[in-house]
Amino acid sequence: MPRPIKTLLFSTLFPSSVRPVHGIFVETRLRELLKTGEVETKVVAPVPWFPFSGKRFGEYGQFAATPGFEHRNGIEVFHPRYFLPPKIGMNLAPHTLAACALPTIRKLLHEGFDFDLIDAHYYYPDGIAAGIIARQLGKPFVVTARGTDLNLIPQHAYPRKLIVQTAAAAHASIGVCKALMDSLAGLGAAPKNLHVFRNGVDLERFSPEEASLARTKLSLPDDRTILLSVGHLVERKGHHIAIEALSKLPEDVLLVIAGSGPERQSLAVLAGKLGVADKVRFTGQLENSELRSWYSAADALVLCSSREGWANVLLESMACGTPVIATNIWGTPEVVSTPVAGRLMDDRTPAALALSFAALFADYPSRADVRAHAEKFSWEATTAAQLALFRSMTGA
């Protein structure tokens, strides 16, 4: 058997004990890769520097509370701090990110972890910083694009310039959906260096529970049609659209919103203003492992995002046997590719959501068929493709 490949995973998108669901999709892909026994990894996941911890400081307080080092699922994770000044932070971030991480990475090398390659996630600023670090250390690197990093940030001139330069220097660029790699090619990246490794779904963690039992466990009514909207409570996730659509949906519909974020209060105010407060329930932040029961209890997942690379919640819901209603953006049509999976909204509007709801429930699929669709998206193909790419980079 060939020797294990040693990789350094570099990304600001990685969970911590303080933010356990932040970047969970990056950790999940890594966990699946490590299951092969063919890779050894340490993680460097920088967080912005902030002097004060505490809930009153919101997300910045969480940055301050993040430990400098921790073990997660048997993986060593380092959290060096980087300077992220307000307003001008976007342009400086790749450089401060690289500068803060280099001492930690050099220490790992000095202590004997002579990694073969840098596996960076999120193109800007993380991938740019990884390119700077790789150049200084003489290591090959690969960058995975995940959504906003290529469907929004390149609208800014300086980040776009650095993204193009980094794509040219990287051994390879990976997209979690084809649309992202098409976007990078449109910026001028060489197609031969572009790969699509779609996120899979953990079919053991996300499997169907009996809907009525799940509802009983979660204190949800058994005589309502339940829609579930999962994600950070910010505008781009579109929870407000689901709330606004309630007046256009059948009277028995209950909307459950799972997540936390800055719009929690404004969403509650919106529901009250529209007279649908009794039809909306907020769960607060949930652990990834808790979502199985909520997916199983729901009749459909709704995802009204304005931007998504590859939304893991779609496959997680389907793996639990629950179909989805989602905006028709980026990688989403690659997931919702058949009526069995659910429906795509024609527009990102409450009216379009209501139309998709009607279409889905007029021809509602069996939960077994929805689960079977999700089973086509296991991690095996992506893990095998990663291993092949990493071996081509290292000769291992």
N, C-alpha and C positions, 0 to 999 in steps of 0.2 A: 504493500500500500504506500502511495507517495506520502511525503511528509506533510503535516498540516500547514496550511497557508496562514501566516500571521497578518492580521489586518488591524488597522487603527480606524475605528469608526469615529468620524468627526462631524458633529452637527449640534446646533443649538436646539434642534427638535429631538429631544430625548427625555423620557420621563424621569422624575426624581421622587424622593419620598415626600417632597412638598407639593409637587405638581404631578401626581401619579398617572394622569391620562394625557399629559402634554407630549405630543409626538409618539403616542403609543404605537402607531403604524410603523415607525422606524424600528422600535424595539421588537415588534412582532416579526418583521422580516429577518432581523438579526437572530432572534430565537430559533426560527425555522432553519436558518443556515447553520447554526451551531449544533443542531440536532444531528447533523451528518457526521460529526466528529472529525471533519476534514478542515476545520477552520478554528484558529484561536484568535480571540479579539479582546482588545481593551477599548473603552469608549472615552473620548474627550468631548464633553458637552458643555461648552462655556455658557455662562449666564451674565447678563448685564450687571455691572457693579451698582449697588445702591447701599447707602449707609444704615438704613433703618428697617428693621423687620416689624411685623405687626399688621393686623387686618386693616387698620385704617389707611395703610399705604397701598392697598390693593395688590395688583400684580407685582409692583416694585417691592413691596414688602415680602412677597414670596421669593423674589430673586435673592434678597438679603438673607432669608431663612434657609436657602438651599445649602446643604453641606458641601464642603470642598471635595469630599470623597465619600463614596458609598458603594456597597455591593447591591446589585439588583439582579435577582434570579441567577446568582452565581457569577455575574459579570462585574468586573471592576469598572466603575464609572467616576471620572474626574470632572469637576465643575470649576475650572478657573474663571476668574472674573474679567470682563472686558468693558472698556469705557464706551458708552453709547450716549453721546450728548444729544439733547433735544434739538429738533429742527434740522440740524446738519448731519444727524446721525446716519442717514441712509448712505451718504457718500463715504463717510469715514469708517463705517462698520467693518468692511472686509479687512481693513488695515489694522484696526484696533483688535479685531478678533484674532488675526494671525499673530500679532505681537503678544497678546496675553496668553495664547495657547502654546507658543513655542517653548517657553521654559518648562512647562509640564511635559511636553512631548520629548524634549531633549533629556529630561530626567528619566523618562521611561526607557529611552535608548541606552542611557548610561547604566541603568539597572539591569539591562540584559534583554529588554523586549525589543529586539531588532525587527520591527515589522516589515513586511514585504510591500505593502501598499496602503494608501489612504483611501478609505471608503467614505466619501462625503455625501451628505444628504441635504437637499435644498440648495438651489443654485446660487442665490444671492441673499445674504452675503457669504454663507457658509462655503459654497463651492469655490468662490473667488479666494477666500482665506485659505482653503485647502490647497489651492494651486500655488499660493505664495509660500506656504509651508513646504509643500512637496519640492518646489524649486530649490529652496534653501537646504533641504536635507537630501536631495538627490533621490527622491522616491517617486514611483509612478502613482497616479491617482485617478479615481473615477468619481463622477458626480451624478447623483440621482435627482432629477427634477420632480416636483410633487404637486405643482399647481400654480399658486400665485406668483411663485418665483419666475415663471415663464409666461404666464398669461396676463400679468399686470405690471410687474417691475420693469420689463424692457421698454415700457412706454417712456421711461426716464433715460435721457441720453447717456449720462456717465455710467450708470449700472449696465445699460445695454452694451456699451463698449467693453466693459470688463467681462460680461457674460460671453461675448463673442470671442474675446481673447482666451478666456479660460476653456471654452469648448475646443479651441484649436490646440491648446496645450495638454488637455486631458487625454489619457489613453482611450477613454470612452465616456459617453454620456448616456444615461439611462432615463427613460421616462416611464411613469407608472401607467401611462396610456399613450396611444399612438398620437393623439392630438398634440400632446406636449412636444414630442419629437418632431412633428411636422412644423410646429412653431419655431423650434430651435433651428431646423433646416432653413426655414424662411429668413432667419437672421443671418444665415451664411455658413452654418456649421456643416462640415463634411458628412454626407449621409452614411458613409461607411463606418463612421464612429458612433452612430446613433443606434440605440437598442431600446426595445420596449419589453420591460419585465413587469408585468401587471401584478399588483398586490393580490394575494390569495386571501382565503378566509380560514380561520381555525375551525374546522368542522367538528372538533370535539368540544371546544368551549362554547360554540354557537350551534346548538341542536334544539329541535323542537321540544317544548314542554306542552302538556295538555293545557289548552287555552283557559279553560274554566278553573283549573287548579292554580295556574299562574295568576289569574285575576283574584282569586281568593287570597293567595299569599300576599298580593300587593294591595289588597283592600280596594280593588276596582270593581265597579258594578258589572254584573253578568248580562244585563239587559240593554247595554249601550253599544253602539258602534264606536270603537276606539281607534283614533288616529294618533300616531306617535311621531313627534318631531325631536330629533336628537342632535345636539351640537352646542357649541359655545354660543352664548346669548349675545350675538352681535348681528348687525344688519345683514351682512352678506350670507348668513345662514337662513334668512327668510322666515324666521318664526312668526314675524308680524303678518306675513302673507297668509300663513295658515290660520292665524286668529281672524283676520279680515274675511277669510273664506267661510267661516262658520255660519254666517247669516245666509249663505247660499247653499248650505248642505242640509241634509235631513235633521229634524229636531233632535233625534236621539244620539247625534254625534258628540263624543267627548274627545277633546284634544289634550293629550298629555305631552308636556314639554320637558325634556330631560336635558339638564345642563345648567351651568352657571355662567355668569358674565355680566358686563356692565349694563345690559339692556333689561335686566330682570324687572326692575321697577317700571320702566316705560312700557314693557309688554303687558304687565298687569294693569296699568292705567289704560292702555289701549283696549284691553278686553272689557274693562268696566265702561269705558266710553261708548263702546259698540253694543253694550248690553248682553255680552256673552260670557261674563266672568264665571257664571255657574257651569260653563261648558269647557273651561280651561283648568288644567291642574299642572302645577309646577313640581317637579321632583327634587330640584336642586342637583348638585353634582353627583354623578354615579360612577362607581368603579366600572372598568370595562367588563369585569367578570359578572357584574350585577345585571348587565343589559339583557342577557339571555331571557330572563323572565319577562322583562318589559316588552321585548320583541314578540315573545310567544303570546303575551296577553293581548297584543294589538291586532286589529283587523288589517291595518296597512301602516306602513311607514311613509311619512311625507318629508321630502327634502327640497326646500324651495331656494336653494343656494344660487347666488349670482356667479360664483366661481368655485370650481372643484376640479382637481386633477383626476383623482380616482377616489371616490367617496367610499371608505370602508364600511360605513354604516349600512349602505345598500346591500352588500353581500352578507353582512352579519344578520340583517333582518331576514333576508331570503334563506339563509342557512337555518334559521329558526322556523321556516315555513311561512313567513309573512311577506306578501307582495308589497311593492313600493309605488309611490307616485313621486316623480322627481322632475326638476327642470332639465331641459334638453341642452346640456352644456358639456363641453370638453369630453372627458372620458366616460360620462354617464351613459351615452347610448351604447358603449361597448359592454356595459354591465346589464342595462335594461334593454336587452336585444330581442326579446320575445314577449308577447302578451302574458305568458305565464309568469314572467318576472314582475310585471306591473305596467304602468303607463308613464309616458313622457309628456310633460306639459308643453303646449304649443308656445306659451308665453309665461313669463314670471309674474303672473297676476292672480288674484283671488278667483276671477272668473275662469281662468284656464285650469286652476286647481279643481274647481267644482266640476268642470267638464270631464277632466281625467278621472275624478272620483266616480262620476256616473258611469263612465265607460268601464272602469275596473269592476265595479260592483254589479254591472249588468252581465258580466261574464267572469265571475270570480273564480280564480283557479283553485285547485285543491292544494292543501298545504304540502302534500307529498310531492306534487309536481314542482312547486316553488323550491322546495329543498333540493330536488334533483337538479334543477337549474344551477343552484349555488354550488353543488358538488363538482361542477365542471371547472370551478375556480379554486382548486386546491393549490397548495404552495409548492407542490413537487416540481412543476415545470420551471417556476421562477428560481427555486433553489438550485436546480441543475444548471440553469443558464448562468446564474451567478458564479457557481463553481468553475464552469468552463471559462468564463471571462477572466476570473481571477487567476486561473492557471495559465491562461494565455499571456497575462501580464507579467507573471513571475517565472514561468518555466518550471514551476513546482510540480 
